[in-house]
Amino acid sequence: PGKNQYVVYGLILEAEAGRSVPRAVKIATPARPEVKLMPNPTVQYASVTMSTAGSYQLLVRDEFGRIYQRHQVNLPAEVPYELDVSTYPAGILLVQLVSEEGEVYTQRLVKLAQ
């Protein structure tokens, strides 16, 4: 599928010579953008990349919900955004991007001790 497309398959029965004949149908609809986060695990920095450009609120939380970072970012498609996590304690971090439409994209990041 192309950018912003889902692929949905369906089945249509058509009458042909007195009998039903199945016909496959492919329908393209908007797809959910992908978030990449690497390297994972990391000690200092991680790159966040979105498959589609947009303005997002970026949040970094720990596994208990404490917010370590919150700010607005404008991300071009497929261009890494460097995220500094060097001052955070070791453990699981949740990196969230919230779109202007309110869609939430979450990835887990393993933060290693220095």
N, CA, C and O atoms as a MOPAC input file, in Angstrom:
PM7 MOZYME 1SCF
protein

 N      0.81600 1    -1.19100 1     0.00000 1
 C      0.00000 1     0.00000 1     0.00000 1
 C      0.86000 1     1.25500 1     0.00000 1
 O      2.00300 1     1.24600 1     0.45700 1
 N      0.30100 1     2.30900 1    -0.51000 1
 C      0.98700 1     3.59500 1    -0.53100 1
 C      0.88800 1     4.28600 1     0.80600 1
 O      0.36000 1     3.73300 1     1.77000 1
 N      1.40100 1     5.50300 1     0.85700 1
 C      1.36800 1     6.29700 1     2.07500 1
 C     -0.08100 1     6.51400 1     2.50000 1
 O     -0.94100 1     6.81400 1     1.67200 1
 N     -0.34500 1     6.35700 1     3.80700 1
 C     -1.67900 1     6.55100 1     4.37500 1
 C     -2.73700 1     5.63800 1     3.75700 1
 O     -3.83200 1     6.09500 1     3.42600 1
 N     -2.42300 1     4.36700 1     3.60000 1
 C     -3.41200 1     3.44400 1     3.04600 1
 C     -3.46200 1     2.14300 1     3.83600 1
 O     -2.43400 1     1.61200 1     4.25800 1
 N     -4.69100 1     1.63800 1     4.02800 1
 C     -4.90400 1     0.28300 1     4.51500 1
 C     -5.26000 1    -0.53700 1     3.29400 1
 O     -5.68700 1     0.00800 1     2.27500 1
 N     -5.08900 1    -1.82200 1     3.39000 1
 C     -5.60500 1    -2.68100 1     2.33600 1
 C     -6.67200 1    -3.56300 1     2.95700 1
 O     -6.41600 1    -4.28800 1     3.91800 1
 N     -7.85700 1    -3.49500 1     2.40200 1
 C     -8.98800 1    -4.27800 1     2.88500 1
 C     -9.44200 1    -5.15600 1     1.72900 1
 O     -9.66700 1    -4.67700 1     0.61800 1
 N     -9.57100 1    -6.43500 1     2.00400 1
 C    -10.02500 1    -7.34500 1     0.96200 1
 C    -11.46700 1    -7.73200 1     1.22800 1
 O    -11.86200 1    -7.95100 1     2.37300 1
 N    -12.23600 1    -7.81300 1     0.18000 1
 C    -13.63200 1    -8.19800 1     0.30100 1
 C    -13.98300 1    -9.21200 1    -0.77000 1
 O    -13.14600 1    -9.56800 1    -1.59900 1
 N    -15.18800 1    -9.66000 1    -0.75100 1
 C    -15.64700 1   -10.65300 1    -1.70500 1
 C    -17.00100 1   -10.20100 1    -2.23600 1
 O    -17.92300 1    -9.91900 1    -1.47100 1
 N    -17.10000 1   -10.14000 1    -3.52900 1
 C    -18.36000 1    -9.77900 1    -4.17400 1
 C    -18.80100 1   -10.97100 1    -5.01300 1
 O    -18.00800 1   -11.54700 1    -5.75800 1
 N    -20.05800 1   -11.33100 1    -4.88700 1
 C    -20.60400 1   -12.41500 1    -5.69900 1
 C    -21.36500 1   -11.79700 1    -6.86300 1
 O    -22.27500 1   -10.99100 1    -6.66700 1
 N    -20.98500 1   -12.18000 1    -8.07000 1
 C    -21.65100 1   -11.68400 1    -9.26500 1
 C    -22.37700 1   -12.83800 1    -9.95000 1
 O    -21.89200 1   -13.96800 1   -10.00200 1
 N    -23.54800 1   -12.51400 1   -10.46900 1
 C    -24.29900 1   -13.53300 1   -11.20000 1
 C    -23.69800 1   -13.66200 1   -12.59800 1
 O    -23.57500 1   -12.68100 1   -13.33300 1
 N    -23.33300 1   -14.87700 1   -12.94200 1
 C    -22.74700 1   -15.13700 1   -14.25300 1
 C    -23.29200 1   -16.46500 1   -14.76200 1
 O    -23.02300 1   -17.52300 1   -14.19300 1
 N    -24.05000 1   -16.39000 1   -15.82800 1
 C    -24.63900 1   -17.58300 1   -16.44500 1
 C    -25.43600 1   -18.40100 1   -15.43600 1
 O    -25.32700 1   -19.62700 1   -15.40100 1
 N    -26.24200 1   -17.72200 1   -14.61300 1
 C    -27.11400 1   -18.42700 1   -13.68000 1
 C    -26.45000 1   -18.92100 1   -12.41800 1
 O    -27.09100 1   -19.62400 1   -11.63600 1
 N    -25.18800 1   -18.58500 1   -12.18000 1
 C    -24.52100 1   -19.02100 1   -10.94900 1
 C    -23.74000 1   -17.84900 1   -10.36000 1
 O    -23.43800 1   -16.88200 1   -11.05900 1
 N    -23.41500 1   -17.94300 1    -9.07300 1
 C    -22.65000 1   -16.88100 1    -8.40500 1
 C    -21.16300 1   -17.13800 1    -8.56600 1
 O    -20.67800 1   -18.24300 1    -8.32400 1
 N    -20.44600 1   -16.10200 1    -8.97800 1
 C    -19.00200 1   -16.20500 1    -9.17100 1
 C    -18.31900 1   -15.20700 1    -8.23500 1
 O    -18.60000 1   -14.01000 1    -8.29900 1
 N    -17.41200 1   -15.69300 1    -7.35400 1
 C    -16.74300 1   -14.76000 1    -6.43100 1
 C    -15.74200 1   -13.87400 1    -7.16500 1
 O    -15.03800 1   -14.33300 1    -8.06500 1
 N    -15.68500 1   -12.60600 1    -6.77700 1
 C    -14.71900 1   -11.64800 1    -7.31300 1
 C    -14.05200 1   -10.95100 1    -6.12600 1
 O    -14.73700 1   -10.39200 1    -5.26900 1
 N    -12.74000 1   -10.98400 1    -6.07400 1
 C    -12.00600 1   -10.31300 1    -4.99400 1
 C    -11.95300 1    -8.81900 1    -5.27200 1
 O    -11.82500 1    -8.39200 1    -6.41900 1
 N    -12.05100 1    -8.03700 1    -4.21700 1
 C    -12.01600 1    -6.58500 1    -4.32900 1
 C    -10.97700 1    -6.06000 1    -3.33900 1
 O    -10.93100 1    -6.50400 1    -2.19100 1
 N    -10.15300 1    -5.12700 1    -3.77600 1
 C     -9.15300 1    -4.50300 1    -2.92700 1
 C     -9.54100 1    -3.04000 1    -2.73700 1
 O     -9.71600 1    -2.31500 1    -3.71600 1
 N     -9.67500 1    -2.60200 1    -1.48900 1
 C    -10.08900 1    -1.23800 1    -1.17700 1
 C     -8.97900 1    -0.57900 1    -0.37100 1
 O     -8.53500 1    -1.13400 1     0.63400 1
 N     -8.52700 1     0.59000 1    -0.79300 1
 C     -7.46700 1     1.31300 1    -0.08500 1
 C     -8.07700 1     2.40600 1     0.78500 1
 O     -8.87000 1     3.21600 1     0.30600 1
 N     -7.70500 1     2.42800 1     2.06600 1
 C     -8.15100 1     3.45200 1     3.00500 1
 C     -6.95000 1     3.90900 1     3.82900 1
 O     -5.92700 1     3.22400 1     3.81600 1
 N     -7.02300 1     5.02000 1     4.53700 1
 C     -5.85900 1     5.53600 1     5.28000 1
 C     -5.28200 1     4.53500 1     6.28400 1
 O     -6.01700 1     3.85000 1     6.99500 1
 N     -3.94600 1     4.46700 1     6.32200 1
 C     -3.23700 1     3.57700 1     7.24300 1
 C     -2.69900 1     4.36400 1     8.43100 1
 O     -2.53200 1     5.58200 1     8.36100 1
 N     -2.43400 1     3.66300 1     9.50400 1
 C     -1.87900 1     4.27500 1    10.70500 1
 C     -0.38000 1     4.50100 1    10.49800 1
 O      0.33200 1     3.58000 1    10.10000 1
 N      0.10800 1     5.72800 1    10.76800 1
 C      1.54500 1     5.99000 1    10.64400 1
 C      2.36000 1     5.09100 1    11.57100 1
 O      1.87100 1     4.63400 1    12.60500 1
 N      3.59500 1     4.84900 1    11.18800 1
 C      4.49000 1     4.01900 1    11.98300 1
 C      5.50000 1     4.88700 1    12.72900 1
 O      5.96100 1     5.90800 1    12.21800 1
 N      5.83200 1     4.46300 1    13.94500 1
 C      6.84800 1     5.12600 1    14.75900 1
 C      8.01700 1     4.16600 1    14.90100 1
 O      7.83100 1     2.99100 1    15.21800 1
 N      9.22700 1     4.67300 1    14.66500 1
 C     10.43700 1     3.88000 1    14.88200 1
 C     11.22900 1     4.54300 1    15.99600 1
 O     11.31800 1     5.76900 1    16.06700 1
 N     11.80100 1     3.72100 1    16.86100 1
 C     12.56700 1     4.20900 1    18.00300 1
 C     13.82600 1     3.36500 1    18.09800 1
 O     13.75300 1     2.16300 1    18.35400 1
 N     15.00000 1     3.99700 1    17.88900 1
 C     16.24300 1     3.24100 1    17.94200 1
 C     17.42600 1     4.13400 1    18.26400 1
 O     17.36800 1     5.33300 1    17.99200 1
 N     18.50200 1     3.59600 1    18.83400 1
 C     18.64200 1     2.19600 1    19.24200 1
 C     17.79700 1     1.90100 1    20.47900 1
 O     17.45600 1     2.79400 1    21.25500 1
 N     17.48500 1     0.67200 1    20.62900 1
 C     16.66400 1     0.23400 1    21.75100 1
 C     17.12800 1    -1.15200 1    22.15400 1
 O     16.88900 1    -2.11300 1    21.42200 1
 N     17.78600 1    -1.28400 1    23.30400 1
 C     17.96600 1    -0.35400 1    24.41900 1
 C     19.02500 1     0.71200 1    24.12100 1
 O     19.78900 1     0.61700 1    23.16000 1
 N     19.03700 1     1.73700 1    24.99200 1
 C     19.99300 1     2.83700 1    24.85000 1
 C     20.45400 1     3.31800 1    26.22400 1
 O     19.82200 1     3.04600 1    27.24500 1
 N     21.57100 1     4.03600 1    26.21900 1
 C     22.10700 1     4.62700 1    27.44300 1
 C     21.87400 1     6.14200 1    27.44600 1
 O     21.52300 1     6.72100 1    28.47400 1
 N     22.07600 1     6.78500 1    26.27100 1
 C     22.00000 1     8.24500 1    26.21500 1
 C     20.94600 1     8.79500 1    25.27000 1
 O     20.10100 1     9.59000 1    25.68300 1
 N     20.98100 1     8.38800 1    24.01700 1
 C     20.12400 1     8.98500 1    22.99200 1
 C     19.33500 1     7.91800 1    22.24000 1
 O     19.77500 1     6.77700 1    22.10200 1
 N     18.16400 1     8.31500 1    21.76000 1
 C     17.37300 1     7.47400 1    20.87500 1
 C     16.81600 1     8.36200 1    19.77300 1
 O     16.52400 1     9.53400 1    20.00800 1
 N     16.67000 1     7.82300 1    18.59500 1
 C     16.08100 1     8.55300 1    17.48000 1
 C     14.64000 1     8.12300 1    17.30500 1
 O     14.33900 1     6.93100 1    17.24600 1
 N     13.73900 1     9.11100 1    17.22200 1
 C     12.31500 1     8.86200 1    16.99400 1
 C     12.02200 1     9.27300 1    15.55400 1
 O     12.32600 1    10.39600 1    15.14900 1
 N     11.43200 1     8.36300 1    14.78600 1
 C     11.10600 1     8.64000 1    13.38900 1
 C      9.65000 1     8.28000 1    13.13000 1
 O      9.19600 1     7.19500 1    13.49200 1
 N      8.91700 1     9.20600 1    12.49700 1
 C      7.52800 1     8.94800 1    12.09400 1
 C      7.49600 1     8.71800 1    10.59200 1
 O      8.27800 1     9.31400 1     9.85100 1
 N      6.59200 1     7.85300 1    10.14300 1
 C      6.47700 1     7.57400 1     8.71400 1
 C      5.76700 1     8.69500 1     7.96600 1
 O      5.90200 1     8.80400 1     6.74700 1
 N      5.00800 1     9.53500 1     8.68000 1
 C      4.32500 1    10.67200 1     8.05400 1
 C      4.67100 1    11.95800 1     8.80200 1
 O      4.85300 1    11.95700 1    10.02000 1
 N      4.75800 1    13.04300 1     8.05500 1
 C      5.09000 1    14.33800 1     8.65900 1
 C      3.91700 1    14.85300 1     9.47500 1
 O      2.76000 1    14.54600 1     9.18900 1
 N      4.23700 1    15.64800 1    10.50800 1
 C      3.17100 1    16.25100 1    11.29400 1
 C      3.69100 1    16.93400 1    12.53600 1
 O      4.87500 1    16.86400 1    12.86700 1
 N      2.77100 1    17.59800 1    13.21600 1
 C      3.06900 1    18.24800 1    14.48100 1
 C      2.55100 1    17.33400 1    15.59100 1
 O      1.40000 1    16.90200 1    15.55100 1
 N      3.38900 1    17.04200 1    16.57000 1
 C      3.04600 1    16.10400 1    17.62900 1
 C      3.46000 1    16.65900 1    18.98200 1
 O      4.42400 1    17.41700 1    19.08800 1
 N      2.72300 1    16.27400 1    20.01100 1
 C      3.19100 1    16.51000 1    21.36600 1
 C      4.00000 1    15.26900 1    21.72700 1
 O      3.49800 1    14.14900 1    21.62900 1
 N      5.24700 1    15.46300 1    22.14500 1
 C      6.12600 1    14.36400 1    22.51300 1
 C      6.17500 1    14.27000 1    24.02500 1
 O      6.45000 1    15.25400 1    24.71100 1
 N      5.90600 1    13.07300 1    24.53900 1
 C      5.96900 1    12.83000 1    25.98000 1
 C      6.89000 1    11.64400 1    26.23900 1
 O      6.87300 1    10.65800 1    25.50200 1
 N      7.68900 1    11.75000 1    27.28700 1
 C      8.49300 1    10.62400 1    27.75700 1
 C      8.06700 1    10.38100 1    29.19300 1
 O      8.17100 1    11.26700 1    30.04100 1
 N      7.58400 1     9.16500 1    29.46300 1
 C      7.10600 1     8.78900 1    30.80000 1
 C      7.84300 1     7.55300 1    31.28000 1
 O      8.39600 1     6.79000 1    30.48800 1
 N      7.83800 1     7.37300 1    32.58500 1
 C      8.34300 1     6.09800 1    33.10200 1
 C      7.17000 1     5.12700 1    33.19500 1
 O      6.03700 1     5.48400 1    32.87200 1
 N      7.44000 1     3.92100 1    33.62900 1
 C      6.39700 1     2.89200 1    33.67300 1
 C      5.32100 1     3.17200 1    34.72600 1
 O      4.29700 1     2.49000 1    34.76000 1
 N      5.54800 1     4.17400 1    35.58600 1
 C      4.56200 1     4.54700 1    36.60000 1
 C      3.75400 1     5.77500 1    36.18900 1
 O      2.89000 1     6.23500 1    36.93500 1
 N      4.03800 1     6.30300 1    34.99900 1
 C      3.28700 1     7.43800 1    34.48800 1
 C      3.91300 1     8.79700 1    34.74600 1
 O      3.38900 1     9.81400 1    34.29000 1
 N      5.03800 1     8.83300 1    35.47700 1
 C      5.70900 1    10.11600 1    35.71900 1
 C      6.23600 1    10.66600 1    34.39600 1
 O      6.87000 1     9.94600 1    33.62400 1
 N      5.97100 1    11.94200 1    34.14300 1
 C      6.39400 1    12.56700 1    32.89000 1
 C      7.77200 1    13.19100 1    33.07300 1
 O      7.97100 1    14.03600 1    33.94700 1
 N      8.73000 1    12.76300 1    32.23200 1
 C     10.08600 1    13.31400 1    32.25400 1
 C     10.26100 1    14.42100 1    31.22500 1
 O     11.09100 1    15.31400 1    31.39700 1
 N      9.48500 1    14.36000 1    30.16500 1
 C      9.64600 1    15.32300 1    29.08800 1
 C      8.30300 1    15.51400 1    28.40200 1
 O      7.56100 1    14.55400 1    28.19400 1
 N      7.99100 1    16.77300 1    28.04800 1
 C      6.76000 1    17.06200 1    27.29500 1
 C      7.00100 1    18.33400 1    26.49500 1
 O      7.27100 1    19.38900 1    27.06800 1
 N      6.90400 1    18.23600 1    25.17400 1
 C      7.01300 1    19.42100 1    24.33400 1
 C      6.45400 1    19.13200 1    22.94200 1
 O      6.23800 1    17.98000 1    22.56500 1
 N      6.22900 1    20.20000 1    22.19600 1
 C      5.68700 1    20.10000 1    20.83800 1
 C      6.84000 1    19.93200 1    19.86000 1
 O      7.85400 1    20.62100 1    19.97100 1
 N      6.69200 1    19.01500 1    18.89800 1
 C      7.71000 1    18.80800 1    17.86700 1
 C      7.04300 1    18.75900 1    16.49700 1
 O      5.93600 1    18.24300 1    16.35200 1
 N      7.72800 1    19.30000 1    15.50100 1
 C      7.28900 1    19.17700 1    14.11400 1
 C      8.21600 1    18.17900 1    13.44900 1
 O      9.40300 1    18.44800 1    13.27000 1
 N      7.67500 1    17.02800 1    13.08500 1
 C      8.49400 1    15.95700 1    12.53700 1
 C      8.25300 1    15.79900 1    11.04200 1
 O      7.12900 1    15.52800 1    10.61800 1
 N      9.30700 1    15.96800 1    10.23700 1
 C      9.18500 1    15.62200 1     8.82600 1
 C      9.10400 1    14.09600 1     8.70000 1
 O      9.56300 1    13.37800 1     9.58900 1
 N      8.53500 1    13.60500 1     7.62000 1
 C      8.44100 1    12.15100 1     7.41700 1
 C      9.83200 1    11.54400 1     7.29000 1
 O     10.68800 1    12.05600 1     6.56800 1
 N     10.03800 1    10.43800 1     8.01000 1
 C     11.26000 1     9.63300 1     7.92800 1
 C     12.54800 1    10.38800 1     8.27800 1
 O     13.63000 1     9.98200 1     7.85400 1
 N     12.44600 1    11.47600 1     9.04200 1
 C     13.63800 1    12.20700 1     9.49600 1
 C     13.75200 1    12.02000 1    11.00300 1
 O     12.84900 1    12.41800 1    11.73900 1
 N     14.85300 1    11.41700 1    11.48300 1
 C     14.98500 1    11.13700 1    12.91700 1
 C     15.03300 1    12.39100 1    13.78000 1
 O     15.65200 1    13.39100 1    13.41700 1
 N     14.37300 1    12.31800 1    14.92200 1
 C     14.40400 1    13.35900 1    15.94800 1
 C     15.19500 1    12.77900 1    17.10900 1
 O     14.83300 1    11.72500 1    17.63200 1
 N     16.26600 1    13.44300 1    17.52100 1
 C     17.12300 1    12.92200 1    18.58000 1
 C     16.53700 1    13.23600 1    19.94400 1
 O     16.21600 1    14.38200 1    20.25900 1
 N     16.40700 1    12.19700 1    20.73600 1
 C     15.81500 1    12.29000 1    22.06800 1
 C     16.89400 1    11.96200 1    23.09400 1
 O     17.45900 1    10.86900 1    23.07400 1
 N     17.18500 1    12.91200 1    23.99600 1
 C     18.20100 1    12.72300 1    25.03200 1
 C     17.53700 1    12.13900 1    26.27900 1
 O     16.69900 1    12.78900 1    26.90300 1
 N     17.91300 1    10.91800 1    26.63500 1
 C     17.36600 1    10.26200 1    27.83000 1
 C     18.46200 1     9.97400 1    28.85700 1
 O     18.26300 1     9.19500 1    29.78900 1
 N     19.61700 1    10.61100 1    28.67500 1
 C     20.79100 1    10.30600 1    29.50300 1
 C     20.59100 1    10.60500 1    30.98700 1
 O     21.22300 1     9.96600 1    31.82900 1
 N     19.73300 1    11.55300 1    31.32200 1
 C     19.55600 1    11.92500 1    32.73000 1
 C     18.45000 1    11.13200 1    33.43200 1
 O     18.22100 1    11.31800 1    34.62700 1
 N     17.77800 1    10.26800 1    32.71500 1
 C     16.67900 1     9.49800 1    33.29500 1
 C     17.19800 1     8.20600 1    33.92500 1
 O     18.21400 1     7.66900 1    33.48300 1
 N     16.51200 1     7.70300 1    34.94700 1
 C     16.95800 1     6.44700 1    35.56700 1
 C     16.76300 1     5.26400 1    34.62600 1
 O     15.93700 1     5.30400 1    33.71400 1
 N     17.54200 1     4.21200 1    34.86700 1
 C     17.42100 1     2.99000 1    34.06800 1
 C     16.03700 1     2.38100 1    34.26400 1
 O     15.46900 1     2.44100 1    35.35400 1
 N     15.50600 1     1.80000 1    33.20600 1
 C     14.19700 1     1.15200 1    33.27400 1
 C     13.44900 1     1.29200 1    31.96700 1
 O     14.03600 1     1.60500 1    30.93200 1
 N     12.16200 1     1.06000 1    32.02100 1
 C     11.30000 1     1.15800 1    30.84300 1
 C     10.75500 1     2.58000 1    30.74600 1
 O     10.18800 1     3.10500 1    31.70400 1
 N     10.93300 1     3.19300 1    29.58100 1
 C     10.35500 1     4.50400 1    29.30200 1
 C      9.30700 1     4.34200 1    28.20200 1
 O      9.47900 1     3.53000 1    27.29300 1
 N      8.23900 1     5.10200 1    28.28600 1
 C      7.23100 1     5.12600 1    27.24000 1
 C      7.38600 1     6.43300 1    26.47700 1
 O      7.25300 1     7.51500 1    27.04800 1
 N      7.66600 1     6.32600 1    25.19500 1
 C      7.79000 1     7.49900 1    24.33300 1
 C      6.47400 1     7.60700 1    23.57600 1
 O      6.10000 1     6.69700 1    22.83500 1
 N      5.77500 1     8.71700 1    23.76200 1
 C      4.46100 1     8.91100 1    23.14100 1
 C      4.47800 1    10.13000 1    22.24300 1
 O      5.03200 1    11.17300 1    22.59000 1
 N      3.86000 1     9.98100 1    21.08200 1
 C      3.62200 1    11.09100 1    20.17400 1
 C      2.11300 1    11.21900 1    20.04100 1
 O      1.43100 1    10.24700 1    19.71700 1
 N      1.58700 1    12.42000 1    20.28900 1
 C      0.15200 1    12.66900 1    20.19900 1
 C     -0.06800 1    13.64000 1    19.04000 1
 O      0.44100 1    14.76100 1    19.05700 1
 N     -0.82700 1    13.20400 1    18.03600 1
 C     -1.06400 1    14.02900 1    16.85300 1
 C     -2.05600 1    15.13700 1    17.16600 1
 O     -2.70300 1    15.13100 1    18.21300 1
 N     -2.17000 1    16.09000 1    16.24600 1
 C     -3.13600 1    17.18200 1    16.40200 1
 C     -4.57000 1    16.65800 1    16.40900 1
 O     -5.46600 1    17.30500 1    16.95200 1
 N     -4.79000 1    15.48400 1    15.80700 1
 C     -6.11300 1    14.86100 1    15.78900 1
 C     -6.38200 1    14.03900 1    17.04700 1
 O     -7.46900 1    13.48300 1    17.20500 1
 N     -5.38800 1    13.95900 1    17.94900 1
 C     -5.54900 1    13.22300 1    19.20100 1
 C     -5.14000 1    11.76500 1    19.13700 1
 O     -5.32100 1    11.03900 1    20.11500 1
 N     -4.58800 1    11.30800 1    18.00900 1
 C     -4.11600 1     9.92900 1    17.92100 1
 C     -2.82000 1     9.79300 1    18.71200 1
 O     -1.94200 1    10.65200 1    18.63400 1
 N     -2.70800 1     8.70400 1    19.47700 1
 C     -1.54500 1     8.48100 1    20.33300 1
 C     -0.73000 1     7.31000 1    19.79100 1
 O     -1.26100 1     6.22800 1    19.54100 1
 N      0.56200 1     7.54500 1    19.61600 1
 C      1.50200 1     6.51900 1    19.14900 1
 C      2.51000 1     6.29900 1    20.27000 1
 O      3.19800 1     7.23600 1    20.67600 1
 N      2.60200 1     5.08800 1    20.76600 1
 C      3.45000 1     4.79200 1    21.92200 1
 C      4.45800 1     3.70000 1    21.58300 1
 O      4.11100 1     2.68900 1    20.97100 1
 N      5.69500 1     3.91200 1    21.98200 1
 C      6.74900 1     2.90300 1    21.85300 1
 C      7.45300 1     2.78500 1    23.19700 1
 O      7.60800 1     3.77300 1    23.91500 1
 N      7.87400 1     1.58000 1    23.53000 1
 C      8.65100 1     1.36100 1    24.76300 1
 C     10.13600 1     1.49500 1    24.43900 1
 O     10.61900 1     1.03300 1    23.40500 1
 N     10.83500 1     2.14100 1    25.35600 1
 C     12.27100 1     2.31600 1    25.22000 1
 C     12.92400 1     1.79800 1    26.49000 1
 O     12.53500 1     2.17400 1    27.59600 1
 N     13.90300 1     0.94500 1    26.33000 1
 C     14.65600 1     0.42900 1    27.47800 1
 C     15.85400 1     1.34300 1    27.70200 1
 O     16.73500 1     1.45300 1    26.85000 1
 N     15.87000 1     1.99400 1    28.85800 1
 C     16.95600 1     2.89400 1    29.22800 1
 C     17.90200 1     2.11500 1    30.14000 1
 O     17.51300 1     1.65600 1    31.21400 1
 N     19.15600 1     1.97500 1    29.69100 1
 C     20.16200 1     1.24900 1    30.46200 1
 C     20.93400 1     2.20500 1    31.36700 1
 O     21.04000 1     3.39800 1    31.08300 1
 N     21.46900 1     1.66800 1    32.45400 1
 C     22.30500 1     2.47300 1    33.35400 1
 C     23.61000 1     2.82000 1    32.66100 1
 O     24.11400 1     2.06000 1    31.83300 1
 N     24.15500 1     3.99500 1    33.01700 1
 C     25.41800 1     4.43000 1    32.38700 1
 C     26.61000 1     3.76300 1    33.00000 1
 O     27.74100 1     4.01800 1    32.58600 1

